[in-house]
Structures are given as structure tokens and as C-alpha cells.
Amino acid sequence: TREKKRHMGDTKHFCPVSLKENFVLYPGLYKHAAKYREKIYYFSTSEYRDKFLKNPEEYVAHNEPIQAPPLRVCLLGTHGAGKTTCARQIADKLGIFHIQFEEYLQELILPKTKEKVGPDFHEEPEEDDNKMPIPSQELDDFSQTVSKTEAEKSKQEVELTNEEEAIKANLMVNEELPPEVLDNIVLDWWRKEPFRSTGFILDGFPRTLGEAQYLSERGLCPDVAVYIQVKESDVLDRLFPPRLKKWKERQYKKMENKKKLKDLKAKIRV
């Protein structure tokens, strides 16, 4: 015998309570199904099913169809795969926000760190030619200037909060962010304006299994998750030449500054 066609509810296989309260298309489960007015509804949890059955009229369509949330995309891939380039183009084309996750983390602590942190930014500081002592200065004056600069630098260092320390550790050594820190960052993109009504493409999140589980536990479901897969040789061809050029320029400057300092010391001795 042929199985009878199921008459699905207004939200089809998505949970109507998650849609109404969180504005998220959360797939419902067969074990959490309920029937109302000869239509079957699926729910993400048994609590949401019970909530629906207490007051179903609040979660079903009346005069107009239920409004669906805007597009939310997670774009994933290895470093150098071209995620940010693709994300910007997609965001411009669809009129949604582009959120670069690591860049957003950098902006959160930048007012205190004063510079970006992480393996990509951990380079030897470039010597400033303007801070080089002029030939007429005595060696003692030069030492005092250096000491004063170092004292001012240490004075400007600001103590980071626990949340900022966690963000810095994540950027430096990829230490996983705790859920309470993610709550202060990620929840707003799903639940607050202008992201809630416009949509977004999230570039570089989730990056780990723990972060994916976090999204699932909080009921934050992206509509699409895209993983860009590229060959290692392509990433190397893309990232290596500009980094090699930057390194060569830094080494050349270093040699030039050493030469200037050597000449300066010779003049001071004279």
C-alpha cells in the first residue's frame, strides 16, 4: 500500500518555535513531532514542542505566510584559500554583511595591544630612522633617549581582561575560545540588528569541532556552510612571494641601519 502523503505545517521540516523566537531555521527531529489541525510540525527539542502545544496559534501562519530569516553563510577553508576574497564578492552581490572572524577578534583587542597579534604579525620591529641619534649627540645622551623610550613604552602597556586574554591566546596559539567569550561575540550576529534582518557571510568560523558544537548547542544554524579546498602548492604560490619580498625589504633595511650605526659610533669615537 502506498504511504499517505504527509501534510506538513507552515514551516515544513523546520522548528516553528526556533523560527518565531530566535529567527533561525533549525531542522526539527522526527521524535519531536506533533500534529495540529491535521498538519505535522517538527521541533528541535521536546521543550519547544511542549511550548508549541500550549499555544499553537502563536507559531502558525494566519493571514500572511511566515517570514523566513535572511541568508546566513559560513565560509570555511585553510589559510590562504581565498575565503576573504570570495566572501567580499558574495556579500556585495547579495547585499549581506561580510564578517571576517579573525579580523573581528583583532579589532576587539587592538585598542589595548596597539598592534595586531599572531604568527602572521610576529615580526622583528623595524628600526625607525627618525629615532637614530645624530652625529652631534654624545653617547650618554643616546643611552638616555633609549631608556626613556623603553620606559614610556612599558607605561603605555594596558592590562587585558580575562576575555581579552582569551582572544589574544586564540590569535597567538589557536587556543579555543570558551563558550562565555563566544556568547559575547557570536550571538549578536544571529539575534541583534542589523545582522538579524540583513544576513551575513561569516568568513573563517567555525574553525574547530568545538566551535561547530557551540553553534549547534546555541541553536545558531547557518543556511549554508561552504568549504573551499585548495592544493598546498596553490596556497604556497599565493602566499610565499609577497612574504619573501617583505622579508628581503626588512633585511635590507636592517643592514642599512647597522651600517649607519657603525658609521655613527666611529664618529662618536673621533
C-alpha positions in Angstrom: 0.0 0.0 0.0 1.2 3.5 -0.8 2.0 5.7 2.2 -0.3 8.6 2.6 1.2 12.0 1.8 2.1 13.9 4.9 0.6 17.3 5.3 3.4 19.4 6.7 3.0 22.5 8.8 3.8 26.1 7.7 7.5 25.7 8.5 7.8 22.4 6.8 10.7 20.4 8.5 12.0 23.4 10.4 11.1 24.1 14.0 8.4 26.8 14.2 9.3 27.8 17.8 13.0 28.4 16.8 11.9 30.4 13.9 9.4 32.6 15.9 11.6 33.2 18.9 15.2 33.1 17.5 14.5 33.8 13.8 16.5 30.7 12.9 15.7 27.9 10.5 16.5 25.0 12.9 15.8 21.5 11.4 13.2 19.6 13.6 13.5 16.0 14.6 11.1 13.2 13.9 11.0 12.2 17.5 9.8 15.7 18.5 6.9 15.8 16.1 3.3 17.0 16.9 0.1 17.3 15.0 -2.1 20.4 14.9 -5.1 20.9 12.6 -4.2 17.8 10.6 -0.7 19.1 9.9 2.6 17.7 11.2 5.2 20.0 12.8 8.7 19.1 13.7 10.6 20.6 16.7 14.3 20.9 17.6 13.6 19.9 21.2 10.9 18.4 23.3 10.7 21.7 25.3 9.9 23.6 22.1 7.2 21.0 21.2 5.5 21.4 24.6 5.7 25.2 24.2 4.0 25.0 20.8 1.2 22.7 22.1 0.4 25.1 24.9 -0.2 28.0 22.5 0.0 26.8 18.8 -1.8 29.9 17.4 1.3 31.9 18.2 3.6 29.9 15.9 1.4 29.2 12.9 0.6 31.4 9.9 -2.6 33.4 9.8 -3.3 35.9 7.1 0.2 36.0 5.6 2.9 33.4 5.2 5.6 33.2 7.9 8.6 35.3 7.1 11.8 33.4 6.6 15.1 34.7 8.0 17.8 36.2 5.8 20.7 34.2 4.3 23.4 33.2 6.8 26.5 31.6 5.3 29.6 30.0 7.0 32.6 30.1 4.6 35.5 27.8 5.7 38.9 26.8 4.3 42.6 26.7 5.1 44.6 29.9 5.5 45.3 31.3 2.0 42.5 29.5 0.3 40.9 32.8 -0.8 38.0 32.9 1.7 38.0 36.6 2.3 38.2 37.5 -1.4 35.2 35.2 -2.2 33.3 36.4 0.9 33.6 40.0 -0.1 32.3 39.4 -3.6 29.4 37.3 -2.4 28.4 39.8 0.3 28.5 42.7 -2.3 26.4 40.6 -4.7 23.7 39.5 -2.2 23.7 42.7 -0.1 24.6 41.0 3.2 27.3 41.7 5.8 30.8 40.2 5.5 32.3 39.3 8.9 35.9 38.2 8.9 36.2 36.4 12.2 39.9 36.7 13.0 39.9 40.3 11.8 37.0 41.0 14.2 38.9 39.4 17.1 41.9 41.6 16.3 39.7 44.7 16.4 38.3 43.8 19.8 41.8 43.9 21.5 43.5 46.4 19.1 42.8 49.4 21.4 44.9 47.9 24.1 47.5 45.9 22.2 48.1 48.8 19.7 49.1 46.3 17.1 47.8 43.1 15.6 48.9 39.9 17.3 49.5 36.4 16.0 52.1 34.3 14.0 51.5 36.4 10.8 52.2 39.6 12.6 55.0 38.4 14.9 58.0 40.0 13.1 61.1 41.8 14.2 60.3 45.5 14.8 61.6 47.8 12.1 64.0 50.4 13.3 62.9 53.9 12.8 65.4 56.2 11.1 64.0 59.2 12.9 65.0 57.7 16.2 68.6 57.3 15.2 70.9 59.7 17.1 72.5 62.4 15.1 76.4 62.8 15.0 76.5 65.8 17.3 74.9 63.8 20.2 77.0 62.3 22.9 76.9 58.6 23.6 75.4 59.2 27.0 72.5 61.2 25.5 71.8 58.4 23.2 71.6 55.9 26.0 69.2 58.2 28.0 67.0 58.5 24.9 66.7 54.8 24.5 66.0 54.2 28.2 63.3 56.9 28.2 61.6 55.4 25.1 61.5 51.9 26.8 60.1 53.4 30.0 57.3 55.2 28.1 56.5 52.0 26.1 56.2 49.9 29.3 54.0 52.7 30.8 51.6 52.6 27.8 51.0 48.8 28.2 47.5 48.2 29.4 46.4 45.1 31.4 44.0 42.9 29.4 40.7 41.5 30.8 40.2 37.7 31.0 38.1 37.8 27.9 40.8 39.8 26.0 43.5 37.4 27.2 41.4 34.5 25.8 41.1 36.3 22.5 44.8 37.0 22.4 45.7 33.4 23.2 43.4 32.3 20.4 45.1 34.5 17.9 48.6 33.7 19.1 48.5 29.9 19.6 45.0 29.0 18.4 43.7 28.2 21.9 40.0 27.5 21.8 37.7 30.3 22.9 35.5 29.4 25.9 31.7 29.5 25.3 31.1 32.5 27.5 33.5 34.5 25.3 31.8 33.3 22.1 28.4 34.3 23.6 29.6 37.9 23.7 30.7 37.8 20.1 28.7 35.3 18.0 25.2 35.6 19.5 24.7 39.2 18.3 25.2 38.2 14.6 22.1 35.9 14.8 19.9 37.8 17.3 20.6 41.5 17.0 20.1 44.2 14.4 21.3 45.0 11.8 22.6 41.4 11.2 19.3 39.7 12.3 17.3 41.2 9.4 20.0 41.6 6.8 22.0 38.3 6.9 25.7 37.8 6.7 28.6 35.6 5.4 30.8 34.5 8.3 34.4 34.1 7.0 36.5 31.7 9.0 34.1 30.4 11.6 33.6 27.7 12.9 37.2 26.6 12.7 37.1 23.6 15.1 34.7 20.8 16.1 34.2 22.6 19.5 33.1 25.8 17.7 30.7 23.9 15.5 29.2 22.2 18.5 28.9 25.6 20.2 26.7 26.8 17.2 24.6 23.6 17.5 24.1 23.9 21.2 23.0 27.6 20.9 20.7 26.9 18.1 22.6 29.1 15.6 22.2 27.3 12.3 23.7 28.7 9.1 21.7 28.1 6.0 24.8 27.2 4.0 28.3 26.0 5.0 30.9 26.1 2.2 34.4 24.7 2.5 37.0 25.9 0.0 39.5 23.2 -0.7 42.8 24.1 -2.5 46.1 22.4 -3.1 49.0 23.2 -0.9 51.1 24.2 -3.9 48.4 26.9 -4.8 48.5 28.3 -1.3 52.3 28.4 -1.4 52.4 30.1 -4.7 49.9 32.7 -3.4 51.4 33.5 0.0 55.1 32.9 -0.4 56.2 35.6 -2.9 54.8 38.6 -1.1 56.2 37.3 2.3 59.6 36.7 0.8 59.6 40.2 -0.7 58.7 41.7 2.7 61.4 39.7 4.4 64.0 40.9 1.9 63.0 44.5 2.3 63.2 44.1 6.1 66.7 42.5 5.9 67.9 45.3 3.6 66.7 48.0 6.0 68.3 46.1 8.9 71.7 46.1 7.0 71.4 49.8 6.2 70.6 50.7 9.8 73.6 48.6 11.0 75.8 50.5 8.6 74.5 53.9 9.8 75.0 52.9 13.4 78.6 51.7 12.7 79.4 55.0 11.0 77.9 56.9 13.9 79.9 55.1 16.5 83.1 55.8 14.5 82.2 59.5 14.5 81.5 59.5 18.2 84.8 57.8 18.9 86.6 60.5 16.9 
